[in-house]
């Protein structure tokens, strides 16, 4: 992975984490928190989309997949925290 790919990867993670925070909590988690939530969300979203047979491509597809995965992740965390 070259430096430009790494920067894009981290930017997508940060954007997806921030968007998920806006959707569920009304705020972000700071730069590092957004990146972590977005990267884990990308893995969750990729897994869920794979189960559903949904494929995405390109930069926009990566952002959508990571954001949906991050929303699912944050929702599951909120359920666990309530218990």
C-alpha positions, -999 to +999 in steps of 0.1 A: +000+000+000+015+033-010+011+065+010-017+079-012-038+047-007-032+049+031-043+086+031-075+077+012-081+047+034-079+069+066-099+097+050-127+073+041-126+059+077-127+094+092-156+105+070-176+073+076-171+075+113-181+112+114-212+105+093-222+076+115-217+098+146-239+125+130-266+100+122-268+083+156-254+106+182-256+140+166-218+146+169-185+130+159-159+112+180-128+133+172-104+125+144-089+093+158-123+080+170-139+087+137-111+068+119-114+038+142-152+037+140-151+041+102-124+014+096-143-011+118-175+000+102-160-007+067-153-043+078-188-047+093-204-031+062-184-053+039-195-084+058-232-074+059-232-064+022-215-097+013-242-116+032-269-097+014-252-101-020-248-063-024-217-051-043-204-015-044-176+000-063-155+031-063-149+058-037-186+065-032-194+028-027-166+025-001-179+056+018-215+042+018-204+007+028-182+020+056-209+045+069-236+019+070-213-005+087-203+022+112-240+029+119-246-008+126-216-009+148-226+021+169-262+009+171-250-025+184-227-008+209-255+014+222-277-018+227-249-035+247-243-003+268-280-003+278-279-039+291 
